[in-house]
C-alpha cells in the first residue's frame, strides 16, 4: 500500500556534516580494532600454572619470582612440609595449607606491579616475603 509522503510521515533528512561525523567515528573505531599491535591471545591473556614447593619455610631460589602478564589467569599450586597461611599482598588472597597437603591460588592478574607473597600465622615465620609475583603490563 502506497502512502503519500507528508512532512509528518517522513524521517528528517540527515545533514551531510552529521553523516560525515558518524562515518569518521566508525572508521576511527574500526582502525583501532584492526591495527591493535597485540595478538588476539595477548588481549585475552593466557593460563599460567606454577608448581611451588615450600620446604623449611623457603621456595627454590629459581622460583623466588613468578612473572606473568596483565590479563593472565594465574594458578599457583602449593605443597608444604608445615602448616601455614599464605597471603598474596596487593591481590588480598589468602590460602591456608596443612602439613603435607596441597592447595591452589587461582586469580586473574588484573593489576601490573610487583607483589610479595608472604607466610602469615602462628607458624613462627613472621611476615617475610616467600616470593614475589611480577605482573607485567600489556
C-alpha positions in Angstrom: 0.0 0.0 0.0 1.4 3.3 -1.0 1.1 6.2 1.4 1.8 9.7 0.3 4.8 11.2 1.9 3.9 14.1 4.1 6.2 16.0 6.4 4.8 14.3 9.4 5.4 10.8 8.0 9.0 11.0 6.5 12.1 10.9 8.7 14.0 14.1 8.9 16.9 14.5 6.5 20.3 14.0 8.0 22.8 16.7 7.3 25.9 16.0 5.3 28.1 17.1 8.2 26.4 14.7 10.7 26.7 11.8 8.2 30.5 12.5 7.7 31.0 12.8 11.5 29.3 9.4 12.1 31.3 7.8 9.2 34.5 9.2 10.6 33.8 7.8 14.1 33.1 4.4 12.7 36.3 4.4 10.6 38.3 5.5 13.7 36.9 2.7 15.8 37.5 0.1 13.0 41.1 1.3 12.5 41.8 1.0 16.3 40.4 -2.6 16.3 42.2 -3.7 13.1 45.6 -2.0 13.9 45.9 -3.2 17.5 49.5 -4.3 17.7 48.7 -7.1 20.3 47.9 -10.5 19.0 44.4 -11.8 19.9 45.8 -14.2 22.6 47.6 -11.4 24.3 44.4 -9.4 24.5 42.6 -12.1 26.4 45.5 -13.4 28.5 47.0 -16.9 28.9 46.5 -19.5 31.6 49.7 -19.8 33.6 50.3 -22.5 36.1 53.2 -22.8 38.6 54.1 -25.7 40.9 55.6 -24.3 44.1 57.0 -26.4 47.0 57.7 -24.9 50.4 60.5 -26.7 52.3 61.6 -25.3 55.7 59.8 -22.0 55.0 61.5 -21.4 51.6 60.9 -22.0 47.9 63.6 -22.9 45.5 65.9 -20.0 44.5 64.8 -20.2 40.8 61.2 -19.7 41.9 61.6 -16.6 44.1 60.0 -14.5 41.3 56.9 -15.6 39.4 56.4 -13.5 36.2 53.1 -13.2 34.3 51.4 -10.7 32.1 48.4 -8.5 33.0 45.3 -10.3 32.0 46.7 -13.8 32.5 44.8 -16.4 34.5 47.3 -17.5 37.2 47.3 -20.7 39.1 49.8 -21.1 42.0 49.9 -24.8 43.1 51.4 -25.2 46.5 52.8 -28.0 48.6 54.4 -27.6 52.1 56.1 -29.5 54.8 54.5 -27.4 57.6 51.1 -25.9 58.2 50.9 -22.3 57.3 48.9 -19.5 55.8 50.0 -17.7 52.6 49.0 -14.2 51.7 49.4 -12.5 48.3 49.6 -8.8 49.0 48.1 -6.4 46.5 45.6 -9.1 45.4 44.5 -9.8 49.0 44.4 -13.6 48.6 44.9 -16.0 51.4 45.5 -19.7 51.4 45.6 -21.9 54.5 47.8 -25.0 54.0 48.1 -28.1 56.2 51.3 -30.0 56.6 51.9 -32.4 53.6 48.7 -31.1 51.8 48.5 -29.1 48.6 46.5 -26.0 47.8 45.9 -23.7 44.9 45.5 -19.9 44.5 43.7 -19.1 41.3 43.2 -15.5 40.1 43.3 -13.1 37.2 46.4 -10.9 37.1 44.4 -7.7 36.8 46.9 -5.2 38.2 50.5 -4.7 37.0 53.3 -4.4 39.6 55.4 -6.4 42.0 53.6 -8.1 44.8 55.1 -10.0 47.8 53.6 -13.3 48.8 54.3 -14.0 52.4 53.8 -16.6 55.2 51.4 -15.5 57.9 50.0 -17.0 61.0 51.2 -18.9 64.1 53.8 -21.0 62.3 56.6 -18.7 63.6 57.6 -17.4 60.1 56.6 -13.8 60.6 55.7 -11.6 57.7 58.7 -12.0 55.3 58.3 -12.4 51.5 58.4 -16.0 50.4 58.4 -15.0 46.7 57.3 -12.1 44.5 54.6 -12.1 41.9 55.6 -9.7 39.0 52.7 -8.8 36.7 54.0 -7.1 33.5 51.7 -4.6 31.8 50.3 -5.5 28.4 
